[in-house]
Amino acid sequence: MGVPKRRSSKQRGRQRRAASYKAEAPGLINCPQCRALTVPHHVCAECGYYKNKEVIQMKSK
């Protein structure tokens, strides 16, 4: 069985693991109330609605 001659550094191991990882941008959807782009399964930051119900009272402009 092969045995490593030297210990591989933490950085080298982490670089190897990170090579296959790529962060992706979240998929955005249009809010059914105000048509603003929002993250799915989250309250809309523009109008405060979630699943067609007002969850957060937003200040009017």
PDB file of N, H, CA, C and O in Angstrom:
ATOM      1  N   MET A   1       0.844  -1.170   0.000  1.00  0.00           N
ATOM      2  CA  MET A   1       0.000   0.000   0.000  1.00  0.00           C
ATOM      3  C   MET A   1       0.890   1.235   0.000  1.00  0.00           C
ATOM      4  O   MET A   1       1.894   1.291   0.710  1.00  0.00           O
ATOM      5  N   GLY A   2       0.507   2.230  -0.812  1.00  0.00           N
ATOM      6  H   GLY A   2      -0.309   2.185  -1.388  1.00  0.00           H
ATOM      7  CA  GLY A   2       1.294   3.455  -0.897  1.00  0.00           C
ATOM      8  C   GLY A   2       1.149   4.303   0.352  1.00  0.00           C
ATOM      9  O   GLY A   2       0.052   4.456   0.889  1.00  0.00           O
ATOM     10  N   VAL A   3       2.254   4.848   0.805  1.00  0.00           N
ATOM     11  H   VAL A   3       3.146   4.724   0.369  1.00  0.00           H
ATOM     12  CA  VAL A   3       2.268   5.701   1.982  1.00  0.00           C
ATOM     13  C   VAL A   3       2.853   7.041   1.571  1.00  0.00           C
ATOM     14  O   VAL A   3       3.887   7.070   0.904  1.00  0.00           O
ATOM     15  N   PRO A   4       2.216   8.175   1.953  1.00  0.00           N
ATOM     16  CA  PRO A   4       2.748   9.474   1.573  1.00  0.00           C
ATOM     17  C   PRO A   4       4.133   9.719   2.175  1.00  0.00           C
ATOM     18  O   PRO A   4       4.368   9.439   3.350  1.00  0.00           O
ATOM     19  N   LYS A   5       5.037  10.240   1.362  1.00  0.00           N
ATOM     20  H   LYS A   5       4.847  10.467   0.407  1.00  0.00           H
ATOM     21  CA  LYS A   5       6.396  10.517   1.829  1.00  0.00           C
ATOM     22  C   LYS A   5       6.405  11.722   2.767  1.00  0.00           C
ATOM     23  O   LYS A   5       7.130  11.743   3.761  1.00  0.00           O
ATOM     24  N   ARG A   6       5.573  12.746   2.430  1.00  0.00           N
ATOM     25  H   ARG A   6       4.984  12.730   1.622  1.00  0.00           H
ATOM     26  CA  ARG A   6       5.476  13.945   3.262  1.00  0.00           C
ATOM     27  C   ARG A   6       4.004  14.253   3.518  1.00  0.00           C
ATOM     28  O   ARG A   6       3.125  13.878   2.741  1.00  0.00           O
ATOM     29  N   ARG A   7       3.768  14.929   4.599  1.00  0.00           N
ATOM     30  H   ARG A   7       4.482  15.233   5.230  1.00  0.00           H
ATOM     31  CA  ARG A   7       2.406  15.348   4.900  1.00  0.00           C
ATOM     32  C   ARG A   7       2.009  16.460   3.941  1.00  0.00           C
ATOM     33  O   ARG A   7       2.764  17.412   3.742  1.00  0.00           O
ATOM     34  N   SER A   8       0.822  16.340   3.347  1.00  0.00           N
ATOM     35  H   SER A   8       0.209  15.566   3.509  1.00  0.00           H
ATOM     36  CA  SER A   8       0.353  17.421   2.480  1.00  0.00           C
ATOM     37  C   SER A   8      -0.216  18.533   3.367  1.00  0.00           C
ATOM     38  O   SER A   8      -0.848  18.264   4.389  1.00  0.00           O
ATOM     39  N   SER A   9       0.015  19.762   2.967  1.00  0.00           N
ATOM     40  H   SER A   9       0.528  19.980   2.137  1.00  0.00           H
ATOM     41  CA  SER A   9      -0.392  20.915   3.779  1.00  0.00           C
ATOM     42  C   SER A   9      -1.910  21.077   3.751  1.00  0.00           C
ATOM     43  O   SER A   9      -2.587  20.526   2.882  1.00  0.00           O
ATOM     44  N   LYS A  10      -2.438  21.838   4.711  1.00  0.00           N
ATOM     45  H   LYS A  10      -1.889  22.285   5.417  1.00  0.00           H
ATOM     46  CA  LYS A  10      -3.868  22.110   4.773  1.00  0.00           C
ATOM     47  C   LYS A  10      -4.317  22.861   3.521  1.00  0.00           C
ATOM     48  O   LYS A  10      -5.382  22.592   2.965  1.00  0.00           O
ATOM     49  N   GLN A  11      -3.496  23.794   3.096  1.00  0.00           N
ATOM     50  H   GLN A  11      -2.631  24.013   3.548  1.00  0.00           H
ATOM     51  CA  GLN A  11      -3.849  24.599   1.938  1.00  0.00           C
ATOM     52  C   GLN A  11      -3.975  23.737   0.681  1.00  0.00           C
ATOM     53  O   GLN A  11      -4.905  23.923  -0.103  1.00  0.00           O
ATOM     54  N   ARG A  12      -3.065  22.812   0.486  1.00  0.00           N
ATOM     55  H   ARG A  12      -2.309  22.661   1.123  1.00  0.00           H
ATOM     56  CA  ARG A  12      -3.090  21.967  -0.707  1.00  0.00           C
ATOM     57  C   ARG A  12      -4.334  21.074  -0.726  1.00  0.00           C
ATOM     58  O   ARG A  12      -4.953  20.881  -1.772  1.00  0.00           O
ATOM     59  N   GLY A  13      -4.689  20.535   0.435  1.00  0.00           N
ATOM     60  H   GLY A  13      -4.187  20.692   1.286  1.00  0.00           H
ATOM     61  CA  GLY A  13      -5.895  19.702   0.520  1.00  0.00           C
ATOM     62  C   GLY A  13      -7.151  20.519   0.280  1.00  0.00           C
ATOM     63  O   GLY A  13      -8.076  20.059  -0.391  1.00  0.00           O
ATOM     64  N   ARG A  14      -7.190  21.715   0.818  1.00  0.00           N
ATOM     65  H   ARG A  14      -6.439  22.089   1.362  1.00  0.00           H
ATOM     66  CA  ARG A  14      -8.362  22.580   0.646  1.00  0.00           C
ATOM     67  C   ARG A  14      -8.491  23.055  -0.793  1.00  0.00           C
ATOM     68  O   ARG A  14      -9.604  23.177  -1.306  1.00  0.00           O
ATOM     69  N   GLN A  15      -7.367  23.326  -1.452  1.00  0.00           N
ATOM     70  H   GLN A  15      -6.464  23.227  -1.036  1.00  0.00           H
ATOM     71  CA  GLN A  15      -7.410  23.706  -2.862  1.00  0.00           C
ATOM     72  C   GLN A  15      -7.967  22.568  -3.710  1.00  0.00           C
ATOM     73  O   GLN A  15      -8.731  22.807  -4.645  1.00  0.00           O
ATOM     74  N   ARG A  16      -7.594  21.357  -3.395  1.00  0.00           N
ATOM     75  H   ARG A  16      -6.973  21.163  -2.635  1.00  0.00           H
ATOM     76  CA  ARG A  16      -8.065  20.199  -4.143  1.00  0.00           C
ATOM     77  C   ARG A  16      -9.577  20.037  -3.982  1.00  0.00           C
ATOM     78  O   ARG A  16     -10.285  19.775  -4.954  1.00  0.00           O
ATOM     79  N   ARG A  17     -10.065  20.195  -2.753  1.00  0.00           N
ATOM     80  H   ARG A  17      -9.490  20.408  -1.963  1.00  0.00           H
ATOM     81  CA  ARG A  17     -11.500  20.066  -2.514  1.00  0.00           C
ATOM     82  C   ARG A  17     -12.286  21.219  -3.133  1.00  0.00           C
ATOM     83  O   ARG A  17     -13.400  21.018  -3.618  1.00  0.00           O
ATOM     84  N   ALA A  18     -11.717  22.416  -3.121  1.00  0.00           N
ATOM     85  H   ALA A  18     -10.813  22.578  -2.727  1.00  0.00           H
ATOM     86  CA  ALA A  18     -12.420  23.589  -3.620  1.00  0.00           C
ATOM     87  C   ALA A  18     -12.499  23.610  -5.136  1.00  0.00           C
ATOM     88  O   ALA A  18     -13.302  24.360  -5.691  1.00  0.00           O
ATOM     89  N   ALA A  19     -11.701  22.819  -5.818  1.00  0.00           N
ATOM     90  H   ALA A  19     -11.049  22.209  -5.367  1.00  0.00           H
ATOM     91  CA  ALA A  19     -11.691  22.826  -7.272  1.00  0.00           C
ATOM     92  C   ALA A  19     -13.030  22.364  -7.837  1.00  0.00           C
ATOM     93  O   ALA A  19     -13.425  22.805  -8.916  1.00  0.00           O
ATOM     94  N   SER A  20     -13.735  21.482  -7.127  1.00  0.00           N
ATOM     95  H   SER A  20     -13.414  21.123  -6.250  1.00  0.00           H
ATOM     96  CA  SER A  20     -14.997  20.960  -7.628  1.00  0.00           C
ATOM     97  C   SER A  20     -16.197  21.764  -7.132  1.00  0.00           C
ATOM     98  O   SER A  20     -17.316  21.534  -7.589  1.00  0.00           O
ATOM     99  N   TYR A  21     -15.987  22.698  -6.207  1.00  0.00           N
ATOM    100  H   TYR A  21     -15.078  22.884  -5.836  1.00  0.00           H
ATOM    101  CA  TYR A  21     -17.079  23.473  -5.633  1.00  0.00           C
ATOM    102  C   TYR A  21     -17.212  24.807  -6.351  1.00  0.00           C
ATOM    103  O   TYR A  21     -16.226  25.520  -6.536  1.00  0.00           O
ATOM    104  N   LYS A  22     -18.420  25.141  -6.752  1.00  0.00           N
ATOM    105  H   LYS A  22     -19.221  24.562  -6.602  1.00  0.00           H
ATOM    106  CA  LYS A  22     -18.662  26.437  -7.364  1.00  0.00           C
ATOM    107  C   LYS A  22     -19.990  26.962  -6.831  1.00  0.00           C
ATOM    108  O   LYS A  22     -21.023  26.308  -6.973  1.00  0.00           O
ATOM    109  N   ALA A  23     -19.961  28.124  -6.228  1.00  0.00           N
ATOM    110  H   ALA A  23     -19.122  28.656  -6.112  1.00  0.00           H
ATOM    111  CA  ALA A  23     -21.182  28.719  -5.704  1.00  0.00           C
ATOM    112  C   ALA A  23     -22.028  29.211  -6.865  1.00  0.00           C
ATOM    113  O   ALA A  23     -21.510  29.760  -7.837  1.00  0.00           O
ATOM    114  N   GLU A  24     -23.341  29.007  -6.754  1.00  0.00           N
ATOM    115  H   GLU A  24     -23.762  28.561  -5.964  1.00  0.00           H
ATOM    116  CA  GLU A  24     -24.254  29.427  -7.800  1.00  0.00           C
ATOM    117  C   GLU A  24     -25.123  30.564  -7.292  1.00  0.00           C
ATOM    118  O   GLU A  24     -25.437  30.642  -6.104  1.00  0.00           O
ATOM    119  N   ALA A  25     -25.502  31.433  -8.193  1.00  0.00           N
ATOM    120  H   ALA A  25     -25.247  31.370  -9.158  1.00  0.00           H
ATOM    121  CA  ALA A  25     -26.407  32.510  -7.844  1.00  0.00           C
ATOM    122  C   ALA A  25     -27.794  31.922  -7.602  1.00  0.00           C
ATOM    123  O   ALA A  25     -28.186  30.982  -8.293  1.00  0.00           O
ATOM    124  N   PRO A  26     -28.546  32.451  -6.638  1.00  0.00           N
ATOM    125  CA  PRO A  26     -29.873  31.891  -6.376  1.00  0.00           C
ATOM    126  C   PRO A  26     -30.818  32.153  -7.542  1.00  0.00           C
ATOM    127  O   PRO A  26     -30.750  33.195  -8.194  1.00  0.00           O
ATOM    128  N   GLY A  27     -31.687  31.204  -7.787  1.00  0.00           N
ATOM    129  H   GLY A  27     -31.743  30.358  -7.258  1.00  0.00           H
ATOM    130  CA  GLY A  27     -32.696  31.396  -8.823  1.00  0.00           C
ATOM    131  C   GLY A  27     -33.723  32.406  -8.342  1.00  0.00           C
ATOM    132  O   GLY A  27     -34.223  32.289  -7.223  1.00  0.00           O
ATOM    133  N   LEU A  28     -34.041  33.378  -9.150  1.00  0.00           N
ATOM    134  H   LEU A  28     -33.635  33.473 -10.059  1.00  0.00           H
ATOM    135  CA  LEU A  28     -34.981  34.420  -8.758  1.00  0.00           C
ATOM    136  C   LEU A  28     -36.306  34.219  -9.475  1.00  0.00           C
ATOM    137  O   LEU A  28     -36.347  33.740 -10.608  1.00  0.00           O
ATOM    138  N   ILE A  29     -37.390  34.590  -8.801  1.00  0.00           N
ATOM    139  H   ILE A  29     -37.357  34.978  -7.880  1.00  0.00           H
ATOM    140  CA  ILE A  29     -38.725  34.508  -9.372  1.00  0.00           C
ATOM    141  C   ILE A  29     -39.385  35.872  -9.256  1.00  0.00           C
ATOM    142  O   ILE A  29     -38.921  36.730  -8.505  1.00  0.00           O
ATOM    143  N   ASN A  30     -40.467  36.071  -9.999  1.00  0.00           N
ATOM    144  H   ASN A  30     -40.843  35.374 -10.610  1.00  0.00           H
ATOM    145  CA  ASN A  30     -41.228  37.307  -9.896  1.00  0.00           C
ATOM    146  C   ASN A  30     -42.262  37.167  -8.788  1.00  0.00           C
ATOM    147  O   ASN A  30     -42.960  36.157  -8.702  1.00  0.00           O
ATOM    148  N   CYS A  31     -42.355  38.180  -7.945  1.00  0.00           N
ATOM    149  H   CYS A  31     -41.788  39.000  -8.014  1.00  0.00           H
ATOM    150  CA  CYS A  31     -43.357  38.205  -6.878  1.00  0.00           C
ATOM    151  C   CYS A  31     -44.743  38.276  -7.523  1.00  0.00           C
ATOM    152  O   CYS A  31     -44.951  39.094  -8.419  1.00  0.00           O
ATOM    153  N   PRO A  32     -45.699  37.442  -7.093  1.00  0.00           N
ATOM    154  CA  PRO A  32     -47.030  37.489  -7.707  1.00  0.00           C
ATOM    155  C   PRO A  32     -47.778  38.794  -7.431  1.00  0.00           C
ATOM    156  O   PRO A  32     -48.686  39.147  -8.184  1.00  0.00           O
ATOM    157  N   GLN A  33     -47.415  39.517  -6.368  1.00  0.00           N
ATOM    158  H   GLN A  33     -46.677  39.230  -5.756  1.00  0.00           H
ATOM    159  CA  GLN A  33     -48.098  40.765  -6.029  1.00  0.00           C
ATOM    160  C   GLN A  33     -47.540  41.960  -6.804  1.00  0.00           C
ATOM    161  O   GLN A  33     -48.282  42.677  -7.475  1.00  0.00           O
ATOM    162  N   CYS A  34     -46.212  42.166  -6.701  1.00  0.00           N
ATOM    163  H   CYS A  34     -45.610  41.583  -6.156  1.00  0.00           H
ATOM    164  CA  CYS A  34     -45.621  43.395  -7.246  1.00  0.00           C
ATOM    165  C   CYS A  34     -44.680  43.145  -8.420  1.00  0.00           C
ATOM    166  O   CYS A  34     -44.153  44.099  -8.993  1.00  0.00           O
ATOM    167  N   ARG A  35     -44.461  41.897  -8.788  1.00  0.00           N
ATOM    168  H   ARG A  35     -44.890  41.122  -8.323  1.00  0.00           H
ATOM    169  CA  ARG A  35     -43.605  41.513  -9.923  1.00  0.00           C
ATOM    170  C   ARG A  35     -42.128  41.869  -9.725  1.00  0.00           C
ATOM    171  O   ARG A  35     -41.380  41.935 -10.700  1.00  0.00           O
ATOM    172  N   ALA A  36     -41.701  42.096  -8.492  1.00  0.00           N
ATOM    173  H   ALA A  36     -42.308  42.042  -7.700  1.00  0.00           H
ATOM    174  CA  ALA A  36     -40.283  42.335  -8.216  1.00  0.00           C
ATOM    175  C   ALA A  36     -39.568  40.993  -8.135  1.00  0.00           C
ATOM    176  O   ALA A  36     -40.185  39.990  -7.777  1.00  0.00           O
ATOM    177  N   LEU A  37     -38.289  40.955  -8.459  1.00  0.00           N
ATOM    178  H   LEU A  37     -37.787  41.770  -8.750  1.00  0.00           H
ATOM    179  CA  LEU A  37     -37.517  39.724  -8.377  1.00  0.00           C
ATOM    180  C   LEU A  37     -37.227  39.397  -6.915  1.00  0.00           C
ATOM    181  O   LEU A  37     -36.709  40.233  -6.175  1.00  0.00           O
ATOM    182  N   THR A  38     -37.565  38.177  -6.506  1.00  0.00           N
ATOM    183  H   THR A  38     -37.987  37.498  -7.107  1.00  0.00           H
ATOM    184  CA  THR A  38     -37.339  37.751  -5.133  1.00  0.00           C
ATOM    185  C   THR A  38     -36.778  36.326  -5.127  1.00  0.00           C
ATOM    186  O   THR A  38     -36.862  35.611  -6.125  1.00  0.00           O
ATOM    187  N   VAL A  39     -36.208  35.929  -3.993  1.00  0.00           N
ATOM    188  H   VAL A  39     -36.139  36.511  -3.182  1.00  0.00           H
ATOM    189  CA  VAL A  39     -35.724  34.570  -3.815  1.00  0.00           C
ATOM    190  C   VAL A  39     -36.926  33.688  -3.496  1.00  0.00           C
ATOM    191  O   VAL A  39     -37.780  34.102  -2.712  1.00  0.00           O
ATOM    192  N   PRO A  40     -37.031  32.488  -4.072  1.00  0.00           N
ATOM    193  CA  PRO A  40     -38.180  31.635  -3.777  1.00  0.00           C
ATOM    194  C   PRO A  40     -38.256  31.258  -2.294  1.00  0.00           C
ATOM    195  O   PRO A  40     -37.228  31.134  -1.628  1.00  0.00           O
ATOM    196  N   HIS A  41     -39.459  31.078  -1.789  1.00  0.00           N
ATOM    197  H   HIS A  41     -40.293  31.178  -2.330  1.00  0.00           H
ATOM    198  CA  HIS A  41     -39.739  30.669  -0.412  1.00  0.00           C
ATOM    199  C   HIS A  41     -39.279  31.700   0.609  1.00  0.00           C
ATOM    200  O   HIS A  41     -38.948  31.341   1.739  1.00  0.00           O
ATOM    201  N   HIS A  42     -39.254  32.979   0.229  1.00  0.00           N
ATOM    202  H   HIS A  42     -39.523  33.270  -0.689  1.00  0.00           H
ATOM    203  CA  HIS A  42     -38.909  34.068   1.142  1.00  0.00           C
ATOM    204  C   HIS A  42     -39.933  35.187   0.976  1.00  0.00           C
ATOM    205  O   HIS A  42     -40.576  35.309  -0.067  1.00  0.00           O
ATOM    206  N   VAL A  43     -40.072  35.995   2.014  1.00  0.00           N
ATOM    207  H   VAL A  43     -39.550  35.897   2.861  1.00  0.00           H
ATOM    208  CA  VAL A  43     -40.963  37.152   1.948  1.00  0.00           C
ATOM    209  C   VAL A  43     -40.395  38.155   0.964  1.00  0.00           C
ATOM    210  O   VAL A  43     -39.186  38.385   0.935  1.00  0.00           O
ATOM    211  N   CYS A  44     -41.260  38.752   0.156  1.00  0.00           N
ATOM    212  H   CYS A  44     -42.242  38.564   0.179  1.00  0.00           H
ATOM    213  CA  CYS A  44     -40.824  39.760  -0.820  1.00  0.00           C
ATOM    214  C   CYS A  44     -40.353  41.004  -0.073  1.00  0.00           C
ATOM    215  O   CYS A  44     -41.052  41.512   0.804  1.00  0.00           O
ATOM    216  N   ALA A  45     -39.177  41.485  -0.421  1.00  0.00           N
ATOM    217  H   ALA A  45     -38.609  41.072  -1.133  1.00  0.00           H
ATOM    218  CA  ALA A  45     -38.612  42.663   0.243  1.00  0.00           C
ATOM    219  C   ALA A  45     -39.296  43.952  -0.200  1.00  0.00           C
ATOM    220  O   ALA A  45     -39.216  44.964   0.496  1.00  0.00           O
ATOM    221  N   GLU A  46     -39.961  43.927  -1.339  1.00  0.00           N
ATOM    222  H   GLU A  46     -40.026  43.105  -1.905  1.00  0.00           H
ATOM    223  CA  GLU A  46     -40.603  45.139  -1.858  1.00  0.00           C
ATOM    224  C   GLU A  46     -41.995  45.359  -1.259  1.00  0.00           C
ATOM    225  O   GLU A  46     -42.318  46.459  -0.811  1.00  0.00           O
ATOM    226  N   CYS A  47     -42.812  44.304  -1.256  1.00  0.00           N
ATOM    227  H   CYS A  47     -42.550  43.410  -1.620  1.00  0.00           H
ATOM    228  CA  CYS A  47     -44.201  44.490  -0.822  1.00  0.00           C
ATOM    229  C   CYS A  47     -44.538  43.794   0.497  1.00  0.00           C
ATOM    230  O   CYS A  47     -45.562  44.113   1.100  1.00  0.00           O
ATOM    231  N   GLY A  48     -43.708  42.853   0.966  1.00  0.00           N
ATOM    232  H   GLY A  48     -42.876  42.595   0.476  1.00  0.00           H
ATOM    233  CA  GLY A  48     -43.943  42.193   2.239  1.00  0.00           C
ATOM    234  C   GLY A  48     -44.912  41.028   2.175  1.00  0.00           C
ATOM    235  O   GLY A  48     -45.408  40.586   3.211  1.00  0.00           O
ATOM    236  N   TYR A  49     -45.193  40.519   0.977  1.00  0.00           N
ATOM    237  H   TYR A  49     -44.789  40.878   0.136  1.00  0.00           H
ATOM    238  CA  TYR A  49     -46.125  39.412   0.827  1.00  0.00           C
ATOM    239  C   TYR A  49     -45.385  38.088   0.727  1.00  0.00           C
ATOM    240  O   TYR A  49     -44.262  38.026   0.226  1.00  0.00           O
ATOM    241  N   TYR A  50     -46.037  37.016   1.215  1.00  0.00           N
ATOM    242  H   TYR A  50     -46.949  37.067   1.622  1.00  0.00           H
ATOM    243  CA  TYR A  50     -45.545  35.650   1.059  1.00  0.00           C
ATOM    244  C   TYR A  50     -46.741  34.746   0.846  1.00  0.00           C
ATOM    245  O   TYR A  50     -47.650  34.720   1.676  1.00  0.00           O
ATOM    246  N   LYS A  51     -46.758  34.007  -0.245  1.00  0.00           N
ATOM    247  H   LYS A  51     -46.019  34.028  -0.918  1.00  0.00           H
ATOM    248  CA  LYS A  51     -47.872  33.126  -0.626  1.00  0.00           C
ATOM    249  C   LYS A  51     -49.194  33.889  -0.628  1.00  0.00           C
ATOM    250  O   LYS A  51     -50.180  33.432  -0.049  1.00  0.00           O
ATOM    251  N   ASN A  52     -49.214  35.042  -1.273  1.00  0.00           N
ATOM    252  H   ASN A  52     -48.413  35.414  -1.743  1.00  0.00           H
ATOM    253  CA  ASN A  52     -50.396  35.884  -1.451  1.00  0.00           C
ATOM    254  C   ASN A  52     -51.006  36.372  -0.140  1.00  0.00           C
ATOM    255  O   ASN A  52     -52.187  36.718  -0.100  1.00  0.00           O
ATOM    256  N   LYS A  53     -50.223  36.403   0.921  1.00  0.00           N
ATOM    257  H   LYS A  53     -49.264  36.123   0.889  1.00  0.00           H
ATOM    258  CA  LYS A  53     -50.671  36.959   2.195  1.00  0.00           C
ATOM    259  C   LYS A  53     -49.665  37.999   2.654  1.00  0.00           C
ATOM    260  O   LYS A  53     -48.458  37.804   2.513  1.00  0.00           O
ATOM    261  N   GLU A  54     -50.156  39.104   3.203  1.00  0.00           N
ATOM    262  H   GLU A  54     -51.136  39.262   3.318  1.00  0.00           H
ATOM    263  CA  GLU A  54     -49.278  40.144   3.697  1.00  0.00           C
ATOM    264  C   GLU A  54     -48.700  39.700   5.036  1.00  0.00           C
ATOM    265  O   GLU A  54     -49.438  39.495   6.000  1.00  0.00           O
ATOM    266  N   VAL A  55     -47.378  39.553   5.092  1.00  0.00           N
ATOM    267  H   VAL A  55     -46.779  39.719   4.309  1.00  0.00           H
ATOM    268  CA  VAL A  55     -46.701  39.083   6.295  1.00  0.00           C
ATOM    269  C   VAL A  55     -46.043  40.233   7.038  1.00  0.00           C
ATOM    270  O   VAL A  55     -46.047  40.275   8.268  1.00  0.00           O
ATOM    271  N   ILE A  56     -45.478  41.164   6.281  1.00  0.00           N
ATOM    272  H   ILE A  56     -45.474  41.130   5.282  1.00  0.00           H
ATOM    273  CA  ILE A  56     -44.794  42.315   6.865  1.00  0.00           C
ATOM    274  C   ILE A  56     -45.495  43.585   6.390  1.00  0.00           C
ATOM    275  O   ILE A  56     -45.757  43.751   5.198  1.00  0.00           O
ATOM    276  N   GLN A  57     -45.793  44.467   7.320  1.00  0.00           N
ATOM    277  H   GLN A  57     -45.580  44.333   8.287  1.00  0.00           H
ATOM    278  CA  GLN A  57     -46.396  45.746   6.973  1.00  0.00           C
ATOM    279  C   GLN A  57     -45.298  46.659   6.449  1.00  0.00           C
ATOM    280  O   GLN A  57     -44.402  47.036   7.205  1.00  0.00           O
ATOM    281  N   MET A  58     -45.346  47.020   5.177  1.00  0.00           N
ATOM    282  H   MET A  58     -46.073  46.713   4.562  1.00  0.00           H
ATOM    283  CA  MET A  58     -44.333  47.872   4.561  1.00  0.00           C
ATOM    284  C   MET A  58     -44.759  49.327   4.654  1.00  0.00           C
ATOM    285  O   MET A  58     -45.947  49.645   4.600  1.00  0.00           O
ATOM    286  N   LYS A  59     -43.769  50.209   4.797  1.00  0.00           N
ATOM    287  H   LYS A  59     -42.804  49.950   4.842  1.00  0.00           H
ATOM    288  CA  LYS A  59     -44.051  51.643   4.828  1.00  0.00           C
ATOM    289  C   LYS A  59     -44.342  52.119   3.416  1.00  0.00           C
ATOM    290  O   LYS A  59     -43.634  51.753   2.478  1.00  0.00           O
ATOM    291  N   SER A  60     -45.379  52.931   3.257  1.00  0.00           N
ATOM    292  H   SER A  60     -45.954  53.228   4.019  1.00  0.00           H
ATOM    293  CA  SER A  60     -45.713  53.457   1.918  1.00  0.00           C
ATOM    294  C   SER A  60     -44.767  54.621   1.594  1.00  0.00           C
ATOM    295  O   SER A  60     -44.350  55.373   2.475  1.00  0.00           O
ATOM    296  N   LYS A  61     -44.452  54.738   0.332  1.00  0.00           N
ATOM    297  H   LYS A  61     -44.791  54.128  -0.384  1.00  0.00           H
ATOM    298  CA  LYS A  61     -43.510  55.795  -0.095  1.00  0.00           C
ATOM    299  C   LYS A  61     -44.207  57.095  -0.366  1.00  0.00           C
ATOM    300  O   LYS A  61     -43.561  58.077  -0.731  1.00  0.00           O
TER     301      LYS A  61
END
